[in-house]
């Protein structure tokens, strides 16, 4: 897990687990937390994310989970 040092990476991993376990409310809250974390302005340091694949997968996975209900 050392490769995932950013809070946003850890939230994405938790979101994936919530989706895998079909915990829709938890997944929704984690996605909101992710959006909040990524949209903070004036935080301690700007995040320079080179790859957005993990983010795109998180949103796609969430959409899939929500369409199952």
PDB file with one MODEL, atoms N, CA, C and O in Angstrom:
MODEL        1
ATOM      1  N   UNK A   1       0.820  -1.195   0.000  1.00  0.00           N
ATOM      2  CA  UNK A   1       0.000   0.000   0.000  1.00  0.00           C
ATOM      3  C   UNK A   1       0.861   1.254   0.000  1.00  0.00           C
ATOM      4  O   UNK A   1       0.330   2.361  -0.090  1.00  0.00           O
ATOM      5  N   UNK A   2       2.164   1.106   0.098  1.00  0.00           N
ATOM      6  CA  UNK A   2       3.041   2.263   0.077  1.00  0.00           C
ATOM      7  C   UNK A   2       2.961   3.037  -1.221  1.00  0.00           C
ATOM      8  O   UNK A   2       3.237   4.236  -1.247  1.00  0.00           O
ATOM      9  N   UNK A   3       2.584   2.357  -2.312  1.00  0.00           N
ATOM     10  CA  UNK A   3       2.485   3.047  -3.583  1.00  0.00           C
ATOM     11  C   UNK A   3       1.314   4.018  -3.605  1.00  0.00           C
ATOM     12  O   UNK A   3       1.269   4.907  -4.455  1.00  0.00           O
ATOM     13  N   UNK A   4       0.355   3.862  -2.676  1.00  0.00           N
ATOM     14  CA  UNK A   4      -0.797   4.743  -2.589  1.00  0.00           C
ATOM     15  C   UNK A   4      -0.613   5.673  -1.401  1.00  0.00           C
ATOM     16  O   UNK A   4      -1.098   5.399  -0.304  1.00  0.00           O
ATOM     17  N   UNK A   5       0.087   6.766  -1.627  1.00  0.00           N
ATOM     18  CA  UNK A   5       0.408   7.672  -0.537  1.00  0.00           C
ATOM     19  C   UNK A   5      -0.591   8.796  -0.409  1.00  0.00           C
ATOM     20  O   UNK A   5      -0.761   9.350   0.677  1.00  0.00           O
ATOM     21  N   UNK A   6      -1.255   9.144  -1.490  1.00  0.00           N
ATOM     22  CA  UNK A   6      -2.215  10.246  -1.447  1.00  0.00           C
ATOM     23  C   UNK A   6      -3.521   9.784  -0.803  1.00  0.00           C
ATOM     24  O   UNK A   6      -3.939   8.637  -0.961  1.00  0.00           O
ATOM     25  N   UNK A   7      -4.140  10.682  -0.091  1.00  0.00           N
ATOM     26  CA  UNK A   7      -5.437  10.387   0.508  1.00  0.00           C
ATOM     27  C   UNK A   7      -6.430   9.991  -0.575  1.00  0.00           C
ATOM     28  O   UNK A   7      -7.219   9.066  -0.384  1.00  0.00           O
ATOM     29  N   UNK A   8      -6.400  10.676  -1.699  1.00  0.00           N
ATOM     30  CA  UNK A   8      -7.343  10.373  -2.770  1.00  0.00           C
ATOM     31  C   UNK A   8      -7.181   8.934  -3.269  1.00  0.00           C
ATOM     32  O   UNK A   8      -8.173   8.285  -3.600  1.00  0.00           O
ATOM     33  N   UNK A   9      -5.958   8.432  -3.326  1.00  0.00           N
ATOM     34  CA  UNK A   9      -5.733   7.045  -3.747  1.00  0.00           C
ATOM     35  C   UNK A   9      -6.361   6.068  -2.755  1.00  0.00           C
ATOM     36  O   UNK A   9      -6.946   5.058  -3.148  1.00  0.00           O
ATOM     37  N   UNK A  10      -6.234   6.375  -1.485  1.00  0.00           N
ATOM     38  CA  UNK A  10      -6.798   5.510  -0.457  1.00  0.00           C
ATOM     39  C   UNK A  10      -8.321   5.546  -0.477  1.00  0.00           C
ATOM     40  O   UNK A  10      -8.969   4.526  -0.244  1.00  0.00           O
ATOM     41  N   UNK A  11      -8.895   6.716  -0.754  1.00  0.00           N
ATOM     42  CA  UNK A  11     -10.348   6.822  -0.866  1.00  0.00           C
ATOM     43  C   UNK A  11     -10.834   6.008  -2.055  1.00  0.00           C
ATOM     44  O   UNK A  11     -11.862   5.337  -1.969  1.00  0.00           O
ATOM     45  N   UNK A  12     -10.108   6.062  -3.160  1.00  0.00           N
ATOM     46  CA  UNK A  12     -10.475   5.287  -4.347  1.00  0.00           C
ATOM     47  C   UNK A  12     -10.478   3.794  -4.029  1.00  0.00           C
ATOM     48  O   UNK A  12     -11.387   3.073  -4.441  1.00  0.00           O
ATOM     49  N   UNK A  13      -9.470   3.330  -3.304  1.00  0.00           N
ATOM     50  CA  UNK A  13      -9.409   1.917  -2.931  1.00  0.00           C
ATOM     51  C   UNK A  13     -10.579   1.536  -2.032  1.00  0.00           C
ATOM     52  O   UNK A  13     -11.174   0.472  -2.206  1.00  0.00           O
ATOM     53  N   UNK A  14     -10.909   2.390  -1.078  1.00  0.00           N
ATOM     54  CA  UNK A  14     -12.045   2.123  -0.186  1.00  0.00           C
ATOM     55  C   UNK A  14     -13.349   2.135  -0.987  1.00  0.00           C
ATOM     56  O   UNK A  14     -14.244   1.330  -0.728  1.00  0.00           O
ATOM     57  N   UNK A  15     -13.456   3.039  -1.949  1.00  0.00           N
ATOM     58  CA  UNK A  15     -14.647   3.105  -2.796  1.00  0.00           C
ATOM     59  C   UNK A  15     -14.803   1.822  -3.601  1.00  0.00           C
ATOM     60  O   UNK A  15     -15.911   1.301  -3.731  1.00  0.00           O
ATOM     61  N   UNK A  16     -13.711   1.313  -4.138  1.00  0.00           N
ATOM     62  CA  UNK A  16     -13.767   0.068  -4.902  1.00  0.00           C
ATOM     63  C   UNK A  16     -14.262  -1.067  -4.016  1.00  0.00           C
ATOM     64  O   UNK A  16     -15.087  -1.874  -4.445  1.00  0.00           O
ATOM     65  N   UNK A  17     -13.767  -1.136  -2.792  1.00  0.00           N
ATOM     66  CA  UNK A  17     -14.205  -2.180  -1.875  1.00  0.00           C
ATOM     67  C   UNK A  17     -15.693  -2.035  -1.572  1.00  0.00           C
ATOM     68  O   UNK A  17     -16.415  -3.031  -1.533  1.00  0.00           O
ATOM     69  N   UNK A  18     -16.150  -0.824  -1.360  1.00  0.00           N
ATOM     70  CA  UNK A  18     -17.576  -0.606  -1.083  1.00  0.00           C
ATOM     71  C   UNK A  18     -18.423  -1.039  -2.284  1.00  0.00           C
ATOM     72  O   UNK A  18     -19.484  -1.637  -2.108  1.00  0.00           O
ATOM     73  N   UNK A  19     -17.967  -0.744  -3.487  1.00  0.00           N
ATOM     74  CA  UNK A  19     -18.696  -1.175  -4.683  1.00  0.00           C
ATOM     75  C   UNK A  19     -18.687  -2.696  -4.786  1.00  0.00           C
ATOM     76  O   UNK A  19     -19.716  -3.304  -5.080  1.00  0.00           O
ATOM     77  N   UNK A  20     -17.533  -3.311  -4.547  1.00  0.00           N
ATOM     78  CA  UNK A  20     -17.433  -4.765  -4.610  1.00  0.00           C
ATOM     79  C   UNK A  20     -18.388  -5.433  -3.616  1.00  0.00           C
ATOM     80  O   UNK A  20     -18.929  -6.503  -3.891  1.00  0.00           O
ATOM     81  N   UNK A  21     -18.588  -4.797  -2.468  1.00  0.00           N
ATOM     82  CA  UNK A  21     -19.460  -5.333  -1.431  1.00  0.00           C
ATOM     83  C   UNK A  21     -20.903  -4.826  -1.579  1.00  0.00           C
ATOM     84  O   UNK A  21     -21.760  -5.099  -0.739  1.00  0.00           O
ATOM     85  N   UNK A  22     -21.150  -4.081  -2.665  1.00  0.00           N
ATOM     86  CA  UNK A  22     -22.479  -3.536  -2.981  1.00  0.00           C
ATOM     87  C   UNK A  22     -23.043  -2.675  -1.859  1.00  0.00           C
ATOM     88  O   UNK A  22     -24.234  -2.729  -1.555  1.00  0.00           O
ATOM     89  N   UNK A  23     -22.181  -1.893  -1.260  1.00  0.00           N
ATOM     90  CA  UNK A  23     -22.591  -0.958  -0.206  1.00  0.00           C
ATOM     91  C   UNK A  23     -22.747   0.429  -0.841  1.00  0.00           C
ATOM     92  O   UNK A  23     -21.839   1.259  -0.799  1.00  0.00           O
ATOM     93  N   UNK A  24     -23.929   0.651  -1.431  1.00  0.00           N
ATOM     94  CA  UNK A  24     -24.166   1.850  -2.225  1.00  0.00           C
ATOM     95  C   UNK A  24     -24.006   3.149  -1.440  1.00  0.00           C
ATOM     96  O   UNK A  24     -23.376   4.093  -1.918  1.00  0.00           O
ATOM     97  N   UNK A  25     -24.570   3.197  -0.243  1.00  0.00           N
ATOM     98  CA  UNK A  25     -24.495   4.441   0.530  1.00  0.00           C
ATOM     99  C   UNK A  25     -23.061   4.776   0.908  1.00  0.00           C
ATOM    100  O   UNK A  25     -22.655   5.936   0.851  1.00  0.00           O
ATOM    101  N   UNK A  26     -22.301   3.770   1.292  1.00  0.00           N
ATOM    102  CA  UNK A  26     -20.896   3.985   1.647  1.00  0.00           C
ATOM    103  C   UNK A  26     -20.123   4.430   0.411  1.00  0.00           C
ATOM    104  O   UNK A  26     -19.308   5.349   0.485  1.00  0.00           O
ATOM    105  N   UNK A  27     -20.377   3.779  -0.727  1.00  0.00           N
ATOM    106  CA  UNK A  27     -19.693   4.141  -1.968  1.00  0.00           C
ATOM    107  C   UNK A  27     -19.996   5.583  -2.359  1.00  0.00           C
ATOM    108  O   UNK A  27     -19.110   6.314  -2.801  1.00  0.00           O
ATOM    109  N   UNK A  28     -21.243   5.984  -2.195  1.00  0.00           N
ATOM    110  CA  UNK A  28     -21.626   7.358  -2.525  1.00  0.00           C
ATOM    111  C   UNK A  28     -20.904   8.361  -1.633  1.00  0.00           C
ATOM    112  O   UNK A  28     -20.396   9.375  -2.113  1.00  0.00           O
ATOM    113  N   UNK A  29     -20.862   8.077  -0.340  1.00  0.00           N
ATOM    114  CA  UNK A  29     -20.176   8.984   0.582  1.00  0.00           C
ATOM    115  C   UNK A  29     -18.675   9.057   0.277  1.00  0.00           C
ATOM    116  O   UNK A  29     -18.074  10.129   0.349  1.00  0.00           O
ATOM    117  N   UNK A  30     -18.083   7.924  -0.060  1.00  0.00           N
ATOM    118  CA  UNK A  30     -16.651   7.925  -0.395  1.00  0.00           C
ATOM    119  C   UNK A  30     -16.391   8.705  -1.678  1.00  0.00           C
ATOM    120  O   UNK A  30     -15.386   9.407  -1.782  1.00  0.00           O
ATOM    121  N   UNK A  31     -17.284   8.589  -2.651  1.00  0.00           N
ATOM    122  CA  UNK A  31     -17.111   9.343  -3.887  1.00  0.00           C
ATOM    123  C   UNK A  31     -17.238  10.844  -3.615  1.00  0.00           C
ATOM    124  O   UNK A  31     -16.517  11.650  -4.204  1.00  0.00           O
ATOM    125  N   UNK A  32     -18.155  11.210  -2.724  1.00  0.00           N
ATOM    126  CA  UNK A  32     -18.282  12.615  -2.341  1.00  0.00           C
ATOM    127  C   UNK A  32     -17.022  13.096  -1.638  1.00  0.00           C
ATOM    128  O   UNK A  32     -16.565  14.215  -1.870  1.00  0.00           O
ATOM    129  N   UNK A  33     -16.459  12.252  -0.779  1.00  0.00           N
ATOM    130  CA  UNK A  33     -15.216  12.609  -0.094  1.00  0.00           C
ATOM    131  C   UNK A  33     -14.084  12.778  -1.106  1.00  0.00           C
ATOM    132  O   UNK A  33     -13.259  13.682  -0.978  1.00  0.00           O
ATOM    133  N   UNK A  34     -14.051  11.912  -2.102  1.00  0.00           N
ATOM    134  CA  UNK A  34     -13.029  12.008  -3.146  1.00  0.00           C
ATOM    135  C   UNK A  34     -13.170  13.315  -3.908  1.00  0.00           C
ATOM    136  O   UNK A  34     -12.183  14.016  -4.134  1.00  0.00           O
ATOM    137  N   UNK A  35     -14.383  13.642  -4.300  1.00  0.00           N
ATOM    138  CA  UNK A  35     -14.619  14.899  -5.017  1.00  0.00           C
ATOM    139  C   UNK A  35     -14.201  16.091  -4.169  1.00  0.00           C
ATOM    140  O   UNK A  35     -13.587  17.031  -4.674  1.00  0.00           O
ATOM    141  N   UNK A  36     -14.531  16.056  -2.888  1.00  0.00           N
ATOM    142  CA  UNK A  36     -14.159  17.149  -1.990  1.00  0.00           C
ATOM    143  C   UNK A  36     -12.641  17.260  -1.882  1.00  0.00           C
ATOM    144  O   UNK A  36     -12.087  18.356  -1.970  1.00  0.00           O
ATOM    145  N   UNK A  37     -11.976  16.135  -1.694  1.00  0.00           N
ATOM    146  CA  UNK A  37     -10.519  16.135  -1.558  1.00  0.00           C
ATOM    147  C   UNK A  37      -9.851  16.673  -2.812  1.00  0.00           C
ATOM    148  O   UNK A  37      -8.884  17.430  -2.725  1.00  0.00           O
ATOM    149  N   UNK A  38     -10.353  16.293  -3.968  1.00  0.00           N
ATOM    150  CA  UNK A  38      -9.728  16.719  -5.220  1.00  0.00           C
ATOM    151  C   UNK A  38     -10.058  18.157  -5.593  1.00  0.00           C
ATOM    152  O   UNK A  38      -9.372  18.756  -6.422  1.00  0.00           O
ATOM    153  N   UNK A  39     -11.102  18.715  -4.989  1.00  0.00           N
ATOM    154  CA  UNK A  39     -11.508  20.062  -5.360  1.00  0.00           C
ATOM    155  C   UNK A  39     -11.054  21.124  -4.365  1.00  0.00           C
ATOM    156  O   UNK A  39     -11.333  22.307  -4.560  1.00  0.00           O
ATOM    157  N   UNK A  40     -10.361  20.723  -3.303  1.00  0.00           N
ATOM    158  CA  UNK A  40      -9.911  21.698  -2.311  1.00  0.00           C
ATOM    159  C   UNK A  40      -8.950  22.692  -2.950  1.00  0.00           C
ATOM    160  O   UNK A  40      -8.011  22.319  -3.653  1.00  0.00           O
ATOM    161  N   UNK A  41      -9.208  23.955  -2.686  1.00  0.00           N
ATOM    162  CA  UNK A  41      -8.342  25.016  -3.205  1.00  0.00           C
ATOM    163  C   UNK A  41      -7.563  25.595  -2.033  1.00  0.00           C
ATOM    164  O   UNK A  41      -8.116  25.836  -0.960  1.00  0.00           O
ATOM    165  N   UNK A  42      -6.295  25.809  -2.250  1.00  0.00           N
ATOM    166  CA  UNK A  42      -5.466  26.403  -1.214  1.00  0.00           C
ATOM    167  C   UNK A  42      -5.061  25.432  -0.139  1.00  0.00           C
ATOM    168  O   UNK A  42      -4.741  25.837   0.979  1.00  0.00           O
ATOM    169  N   UNK A  43      -5.068  24.166  -0.458  1.00  0.00           N
ATOM    170  CA  UNK A  43      -4.639  23.152   0.502  1.00  0.00           C
ATOM    171  C   UNK A  43      -3.148  23.232   0.717  1.00  0.00           C
ATOM    172  O   UNK A  43      -2.491  24.136   0.200  1.00  0.00           O
ATOM    173  N   UNK A  44      -2.602  22.296   1.476  1.00  0.00           N
ATOM    174  CA  UNK A  44      -1.181  22.330   1.790  1.00  0.00           C
ATOM    175  C   UNK A  44      -0.277  22.237   0.566  1.00  0.00           C
ATOM    176  O   UNK A  44       0.783  22.863   0.533  1.00  0.00           O
ATOM    177  N   UNK A  45      -0.678  21.471  -0.429  1.00  0.00           N
ATOM    178  CA  UNK A  45       0.127  21.349  -1.644  1.00  0.00           C
ATOM    179  C   UNK A  45      -0.784  20.936  -2.789  1.00  0.00           C
ATOM    180  O   UNK A  45      -1.672  20.098  -2.630  1.00  0.00           O
ATOM    181  N   UNK A  46      -0.550  21.531  -3.925  1.00  0.00           N
ATOM    182  CA  UNK A  46      -1.344  21.174  -5.097  1.00  0.00           C
ATOM    183  C   UNK A  46      -0.999  19.759  -5.530  1.00  0.00           C
ATOM    184  O   UNK A  46       0.162  19.350  -5.499  1.00  0.00           O
ATOM    185  N   UNK A  47      -2.011  19.027  -5.930  1.00  0.00           N
ATOM    186  CA  UNK A  47      -1.794  17.651  -6.366  1.00  0.00           C
ATOM    187  C   UNK A  47      -1.603  17.636  -7.874  1.00  0.00           C
ATOM    188  O   UNK A  47      -2.433  18.159  -8.616  1.00  0.00           O
ATOM    189  N   UNK A  48      -0.526  17.045  -8.317  1.00  0.00           N
ATOM    190  CA  UNK A  48      -0.238  16.942  -9.740  1.00  0.00           C
ATOM    191  C   UNK A  48      -0.369  15.487 -10.157  1.00  0.00           C
ATOM    192  O   UNK A  48       0.617  14.752 -10.219  1.00  0.00           O
ATOM    193  N   UNK A  49      -1.580  15.090 -10.436  1.00  0.00           N
ATOM    194  CA  UNK A  49      -1.859  13.700 -10.810  1.00  0.00           C
ATOM    195  C   UNK A  49      -1.597  13.543 -12.302  1.00  0.00           C
ATOM    196  O   UNK A  49      -2.210  14.223 -13.126  1.00  0.00           O
ATOM    197  N   UNK A  50      -0.691  12.649 -12.636  1.00  0.00           N
ATOM    198  CA  UNK A  50      -0.367  12.423 -14.042  1.00  0.00           C
ATOM    199  C   UNK A  50      -1.361  11.483 -14.696  1.00  0.00           C
ATOM    200  O   UNK A  50      -1.751  11.705 -15.842  1.00  0.00           O
ATOM    201  N   UNK A  51      -1.781  10.441 -13.999  1.00  0.00           N
ATOM    202  CA  UNK A  51      -2.698   9.464 -14.565  1.00  0.00           C
ATOM    203  C   UNK A  51      -4.043   9.563 -13.862  1.00  0.00           C
ATOM    204  O   UNK A  51      -4.114   9.609 -12.634  1.00  0.00           O
ATOM    205  N   UNK A  52      -5.089   9.594 -14.640  1.00  0.00           N
ATOM    206  CA  UNK A  52      -6.424   9.693 -14.048  1.00  0.00           C
ATOM    207  C   UNK A  52      -7.205   8.391 -14.202  1.00  0.00           C
ATOM    208  O   UNK A  52      -8.416   8.367 -13.982  1.00  0.00           O
ATOM    209  N   UNK A  53      -6.535   7.330 -14.570  1.00  0.00           N
ATOM    210  CA  UNK A  53      -7.227   6.061 -14.782  1.00  0.00           C
ATOM    211  C   UNK A  53      -7.974   5.611 -13.521  1.00  0.00           C
ATOM    212  O   UNK A  53      -9.117   5.160 -13.603  1.00  0.00           O
ATOM    213  N   UNK A  54      -7.336   5.731 -12.371  1.00  0.00           N
ATOM    214  CA  UNK A  54      -7.976   5.308 -11.122  1.00  0.00           C
ATOM    215  C   UNK A  54      -9.236   6.126 -10.853  1.00  0.00           C
ATOM    216  O   UNK A  54     -10.242   5.589 -10.390  1.00  0.00           O
ATOM    217  N   UNK A  55      -9.177   7.417 -11.141  1.00  0.00           N
ATOM    218  CA  UNK A  55     -10.349   8.270 -10.937  1.00  0.00           C
ATOM    219  C   UNK A  55     -11.478   7.877 -11.886  1.00  0.00           C
ATOM    220  O   UNK A  55     -12.632   7.746 -11.480  1.00  0.00           O
ATOM    221  N   UNK A  56     -11.128   7.693 -13.147  1.00  0.00           N
ATOM    222  CA  UNK A  56     -12.131   7.319 -14.133  1.00  0.00           C
ATOM    223  C   UNK A  56     -12.767   5.976 -13.785  1.00  0.00           C
ATOM    224  O   UNK A  56     -13.978   5.808 -13.928  1.00  0.00           O
ATOM    225  N   UNK A  57     -11.960   5.025 -13.333  1.00  0.00           N
ATOM    226  CA  UNK A  57     -12.484   3.714 -12.943  1.00  0.00           C
ATOM    227  C   UNK A  57     -13.422   3.832 -11.745  1.00  0.00           C
ATOM    228  O   UNK A  57     -14.441   3.144 -11.680  1.00  0.00           O
ATOM    229  N   UNK A  58     -13.079   4.699 -10.800  1.00  0.00           N
ATOM    230  CA  UNK A  58     -13.919   4.874  -9.613  1.00  0.00           C
ATOM    231  C   UNK A  58     -15.297   5.399 -10.006  1.00  0.00           C
ATOM    232  O   UNK A  58     -16.312   4.898  -9.523  1.00  0.00           O
ATOM    233  N   UNK A  59     -15.336   6.389 -10.866  1.00  0.00           N
ATOM    234  CA  UNK A  59     -16.619   6.944 -11.283  1.00  0.00           C
ATOM    235  C   UNK A  59     -17.412   5.943 -12.119  1.00  0.00           C
ATOM    236  O   UNK A  59     -18.633   5.861 -11.981  1.00  0.00           O
ATOM    237  N   UNK A  60     -16.743   5.185 -12.979  1.00  0.00           N
ATOM    238  CA  UNK A  60     -17.417   4.165 -13.791  1.00  0.00           C
ATOM    239  C   UNK A  60     -17.971   3.052 -12.897  1.00  0.00           C
ATOM    240  O   UNK A  60     -19.094   2.589 -13.093  1.00  0.00           O
ATOM    241  N   UNK A  61     -17.180   2.634 -11.927  1.00  0.00           N
ATOM    242  CA  UNK A  61     -17.611   1.577 -11.007  1.00  0.00           C
ATOM    243  C   UNK A  61     -18.816   2.044 -10.197  1.00  0.00           C
ATOM    244  O   UNK A  61     -19.740   1.271  -9.946  1.00  0.00           O
ATOM    245  N   UNK A  62     -18.801   3.310  -9.791  1.00  0.00           N
ATOM    246  CA  UNK A  62     -19.910   3.853  -9.011  1.00  0.00           C
ATOM    247  C   UNK A  62     -21.191   3.887  -9.860  1.00  0.00           C
ATOM    248  O   UNK A  62     -22.270   3.524  -9.393  1.00  0.00           O
ATOM    249  N   UNK A  63     -21.051   4.317 -11.074  1.00  0.00           N
ATOM    250  CA  UNK A  63     -22.198   4.370 -11.978  1.00  0.00           C
ATOM    251  C   UNK A  63     -22.797   2.975 -12.186  1.00  0.00           C
ATOM    252  O   UNK A  63     -24.017   2.813 -12.207  1.00  0.00           O
ATOM    253  N   UNK A  64     -21.945   1.993 -12.337  1.00  0.00           N
ATOM    254  CA  UNK A  64     -22.381   0.603 -12.504  1.00  0.00           C
ATOM    255  C   UNK A  64     -23.143   0.130 -11.259  1.00  0.00           C
ATOM    256  O   UNK A  64     -24.206  -0.483 -11.363  1.00  0.00           O
ATOM    257  N   UNK A  65     -22.580   0.426 -10.085  1.00  0.00           N
ATOM    258  CA  UNK A  65     -23.226   0.028  -8.837  1.00  0.00           C
ATOM    259  C   UNK A  65     -24.599   0.674  -8.696  1.00  0.00           C
ATOM    260  O   UNK A  65     -25.564   0.011  -8.316  1.00  0.00           O
ATOM    261  N   UNK A  66     -24.688   1.949  -8.998  1.00  0.00           N
ATOM    262  CA  UNK A  66     -25.941   2.665  -8.829  1.00  0.00           C
ATOM    263  C   UNK A  66     -26.993   2.199  -9.824  1.00  0.00           C
ATOM    264  O   UNK A  66     -28.186   2.269  -9.527  1.00  0.00           O
ATOM    265  N   UNK A  67     -26.589   1.730 -10.987  1.00  0.00           N
ATOM    266  CA  UNK A  67     -27.556   1.271 -11.984  1.00  0.00           C
ATOM    267  C   UNK A  67     -28.118  -0.111 -11.648  1.00  0.00           C
ATOM    268  O   UNK A  67     -29.110  -0.536 -12.240  1.00  0.00           O
ATOM    269  N   UNK A  68     -27.494  -0.809 -10.709  1.00  0.00           N
ATOM    270  CA  UNK A  68     -27.953  -2.134 -10.312  1.00  0.00           C
ATOM    271  C   UNK A  68     -29.171  -2.083  -9.402  1.00  0.00           C
ATOM    272  O   UNK A  68     -29.882  -3.076  -9.247  1.00  0.00           O
ATOM    273  N   UNK A  69     -29.407  -0.924  -8.802  1.00  0.00           N
ATOM    274  CA  UNK A  69     -30.512  -0.840  -7.832  1.00  0.00           C
ATOM    275  C   UNK A  69     -31.843  -0.573  -8.494  1.00  0.00           C
ATOM    276  O   UNK A  69     -32.863  -0.476  -7.811  1.00  0.00           O
TER     277      UNK A  69
ENDMDL
END
